[in-house]
Amino acid sequence: MVESNGKVALVTGASAGIGLEIARGLAGQGYETILGVRSLDRGEAAALDIARSTRGPKPRVMFVDFASFLSIRMFAADFLGRFDKLDVLINNAGTWSTTRRESGDHLELVWATNQLGYFLTTELLRPALGSASRARIVNVASELARDLDLSDVEFKRRKYSGISAYAQSKQANRMWTRALARRLIRTRITVNSLHPGGVATGLMGKGGGLLIRAAGALASLVSRTPKRGADTAVWLATAPDLEGKTAGFYVDRKERACRFSNTVEEDKLFELCASMTGAPAT
């Protein structure tokens, strides 16, 4: 039976894949784990699976659509009403698409989910993070990162590419991590990002198209398991020797220099995200 460590962790996109395994890893270390999911049915199945495998309490499941600002705001209000602190926030929920689609807020879907979803969730949960004795934010990013154009993040001018849309969101994750770390430097909150490796999940197959589905099937044969992909995220969230470490980008538990390091552009990105979500650029 797992003993509680008295800490609370939230994992977004936790019903399957990397998110599920991150949640399992945290629950197995005694965290009161909350699964932020779009499907309550899949979330409940994941929570039961985690409880069985860890022989611990069943994680709490909470609905949230990270492509919807209204849903994120309702989720955050509900979370803050239930919990007085948040020790670990894992931003993991993501999507991709081979064609340009828009969210309910009329924003390009991949950007809205993968970057603005991370941004708004974190901003709204800052009070709970600040109430923890020491809190950690862990952002699941990628080495597949490029093509960020702050003047056209929604591909209104550029020809749409599913790979480019996904890659620019992951570049943004890494740059935003550094911008956020500077803003949290006088708090007890740290923030780091990571590349989980090429993980066999269903994300690529959701993009649609025969070529993409074939690429996803091939990737599943050569990539690492979700459990291995979750390892660095769990380590960043829990390792005692990382206390106080912030603004890093990690691959396989090793810090890597980020080729996108640029304070001016990082701050422009932060301000753009604040403007697009209606959150204060603090």
C-alpha positions in Angstrom: 0.0 0.0 0.0 1.4 3.4 -1.0 1.7 5.9 1.8 0.7 9.5 1.2 3.5 12.0 1.1 1.0 14.9 1.7 1.6 16.4 -1.7 -0.8 17.1 -4.6 0.1 16.6 -8.3 -1.9 17.5 -11.4 -1.2 15.8 -14.7 -2.9 17.1 -17.8 -3.7 14.7 -20.7 -3.5 11.8 -18.2 -5.9 9.3 -19.6 -3.4 7.5 -21.8 0.2 7.5 -23.1 2.9 9.5 -21.4 0.4 11.4 -19.2 -1.0 8.1 -17.8 2.5 6.8 -17.0 3.5 10.1 -15.4 0.4 10.0 -13.2 1.2 6.4 -12.3 4.7 7.3 -11.3 3.6 10.2 -9.1 0.8 8.2 -7.5 3.3 5.4 -6.8 5.4 7.9 -4.8 2.5 8.9 -2.6 1.2 12.0 -4.4 -2.5 12.8 -4.3 -2.8 12.7 -8.1 -5.4 14.5 -10.2 -6.0 13.5 -13.8 -7.0 16.4 -16.0 -8.8 14.8 -19.0 -11.2 15.4 -21.9 -12.9 12.0 -21.5 -14.2 11.2 -18.1 -14.8 7.6 -19.1 -11.2 7.1 -20.2 -10.0 9.1 -17.2 -11.9 6.9 -14.8 -10.5 3.8 -16.5 -7.0 5.2 -16.2 -7.5 6.1 -12.5 -8.7 2.5 -11.7 -5.6 1.1 -13.6 -3.3 3.4 -11.6 -4.9 2.4 -8.3 -4.6 -1.3 -9.2 -1.0 -1.1 -10.3 0.2 1.0 -7.3 -2.1 -0.5 -4.7 -2.9 3.0 -3.6 -5.8 5.4 -3.6 -7.6 6.0 -6.9 -6.6 9.3 -8.5 -9.3 12.0 -8.8 -10.5 12.6 -12.3 -11.5 16.1 -13.4 -12.8 17.2 -16.8 -11.0 19.8 -18.8 -10.7 20.6 -22.6 -7.3 22.3 -23.0 -8.4 23.7 -26.4 -11.1 25.7 -24.6 -10.4 28.8 -22.5 -13.8 28.6 -20.9 -13.2 24.9 -20.0 -9.8 25.7 -18.5 -11.2 28.6 -16.5 -14.0 26.4 -15.1 -11.5 23.6 -14.3 -9.1 26.0 -12.5 -11.9 27.5 -10.5 -13.1 24.0 -9.5 -9.5 23.0 -8.7 -8.9 26.0 -6.5 -12.2 25.4 -4.7 -11.1 21.8 -3.8 -7.4 22.1 -3.1 -5.5 24.7 -1.1 -2.2 23.9 -2.8 -0.6 22.3 -5.8 2.9 20.8 -5.4 3.4 19.5 -8.9 1.9 20.6 -12.2 2.7 18.5 -15.3 1.6 20.2 -18.5 1.3 17.3 -20.9 -2.0 17.5 -22.8 -1.5 18.0 -26.5 -2.7 17.4 -30.0 -1.8 17.7 -33.7 -3.6 17.8 -37.0 -2.7 17.4 -40.7 -5.1 20.2 -41.7 -5.7 23.6 -40.2 -8.5 23.4 -37.7 -9.8 26.0 -35.1 -10.8 25.7 -31.5 -14.1 26.9 -30.1 -12.3 30.2 -29.4 -11.6 30.5 -33.1 -7.8 29.9 -32.7 -5.7 27.4 -34.6 -6.2 24.2 -32.7 -2.6 22.9 -32.2 -1.4 26.3 -31.0 -4.5 26.7 -28.8 -4.0 23.3 -27.1 -0.3 22.8 -27.0 0.9 26.3 -26.0 -2.0 28.4 -24.9 -3.5 25.5 -22.9 -0.2 25.2 -21.0 0.0 28.9 -20.5 -3.6 29.6 -19.3 -3.7 26.5 -17.0 -0.5 27.5 -15.3 -1.4 31.1 -14.9 -4.8 30.3 -13.3 -3.3 27.7 -11.0 -0.5 30.0 -9.8 -2.3 30.7 -6.4 -2.3 27.0 -5.6 1.3 26.6 -6.7 2.3 29.5 -4.6 0.6 28.0 -1.5 2.8 24.9 -1.7 6.0 24.9 0.4 7.9 24.3 -2.8 6.2 23.7 -6.1 7.4 22.3 -9.5 6.0 22.9 -13.0 7.1 20.3 -15.6 6.4 21.0 -19.2 6.4 18.2 -21.7 8.0 19.7 -24.8 10.1 18.0 -27.6 13.3 18.1 -29.6 11.0 18.3 -32.6 10.9 22.0 -32.1 11.2 24.7 -34.9 9.3 27.0 -37.2 7.9 29.4 -34.5 6.8 32.6 -36.1 5.4 35.0 -33.5 3.8 37.1 -36.2 1.9 34.1 -37.6 1.4 31.5 -34.9 -2.0 30.5 -36.3 -0.8 29.9 -39.9 -3.0 32.6 -41.4 -0.3 33.7 -43.7 1.9 30.7 -44.0 0.9 27.5 -45.7 -0.3 25.1 -43.1 1.8 22.1 -42.2 0.8 19.7 -39.4 4.5 19.0 -38.5 5.3 22.7 -38.5 2.3 23.6 -36.4 3.3 20.9 -33.8 7.0 21.8 -33.9 6.3 25.5 -33.4 4.1 24.7 -30.4 7.0 22.6 -28.9 9.5 25.4 -29.5 7.1 27.7 -27.8 6.8 25.3 -24.8 10.6 25.5 -24.3 10.9 29.3 -24.7 7.9 29.9 -22.5 9.4 27.7 -19.8 12.4 30.1 -19.6 10.2 33.2 -19.7 8.0 31.8 -16.9 11.1 30.8 -14.8 12.3 34.4 -14.8 8.9 35.6 -13.6 8.9 33.0 -10.8 12.5 33.6 -9.7 11.5 35.2 -6.4 9.0 32.5 -5.6 9.3 28.9 -4.4 8.1 27.6 -7.8 10.4 26.1 -10.3 9.7 25.3 -13.9 11.5 23.0 -16.4 10.8 21.4 -19.7 11.8 18.1 -21.3 11.9 15.9 -24.4 10.3 12.5 -23.5 11.8 10.7 -26.5 10.1 9.1 -29.4 7.2 7.6 -27.6 4.7 5.0 -28.9 1.4 6.8 -28.2 -1.8 7.4 -30.3 -1.0 11.1 -30.9 0.4 10.8 -34.4 -2.3 8.4 -35.5 -4.9 11.0 -34.6 -3.7 13.3 -37.3 -5.5 11.5 -40.0 -4.4 10.5 -43.5 -2.9 7.2 -44.6 0.7 8.4 -44.7 0.5 9.8 -41.2 -1.2 6.6 -39.8 1.5 4.5 -41.5 4.2 6.8 -40.0 2.6 6.4 -36.6 2.5 2.6 -36.9 6.2 2.5 -37.9 7.1 4.8 -35.0 5.4 2.5 -32.6 7.7 -0.3 -33.6 10.9 1.7 -33.0 10.1 4.1 -30.2 10.3 3.9 -26.5 7.4 2.9 -24.3 5.2 5.5 -22.6 6.6 4.4 -19.2 10.2 5.1 -20.3 9.0 8.4 -21.9 7.5 9.4 -18.6 10.7 8.8 -16.6 12.3 12.2 -17.0 9.1 14.0 -16.2 8.6 12.1 -13.0 12.2 12.6 -12.1 11.9 16.4 -12.7 8.8 16.5 -10.5 10.2 14.5 -7.6 14.0 14.2 -7.4 15.3 15.9 -4.2 18.6 17.0 -5.9 16.7 19.1 -8.3 15.3 21.4 -5.6 15.7 25.0 -6.8 16.7 24.0 -10.4 14.7 26.0 -12.9 14.6 27.1 -16.6 16.2 23.9 -17.8 15.5 21.6 -20.8 16.1 17.9 -20.1 16.5 14.8 -22.2 16.9 11.4 -20.4 17.5 13.1 -17.1 20.3 15.2 -18.5 20.1 19.0 -19.0 20.7 20.2 -22.5 21.4 23.6 -23.8 18.4 25.0 -25.5 19.1 26.4 -29.0 16.1 28.7 -28.7 17.4 30.7 -25.7 16.6 34.4 -26.4 15.3 36.6 -23.6 13.7 39.1 -25.9 11.9 36.6 -28.0 10.9 34.6 -25.0 9.3 37.7 -23.4 7.5 38.5 -26.7 6.1 35.0 -26.7 4.9 35.4 -23.1 3.2 38.7 -23.8 1.6 37.2 -27.0 0.2 34.2 -24.9 -1.1 36.6 -22.3 -2.8 38.7 -25.0 -4.4 35.7 -26.7 -5.7 34.1 -23.5 -6.7 37.3 -21.7 -4.4 36.5 -18.8 -2.2 39.2 -17.2 1.4 39.3 -18.5 2.9 39.1 -15.0 
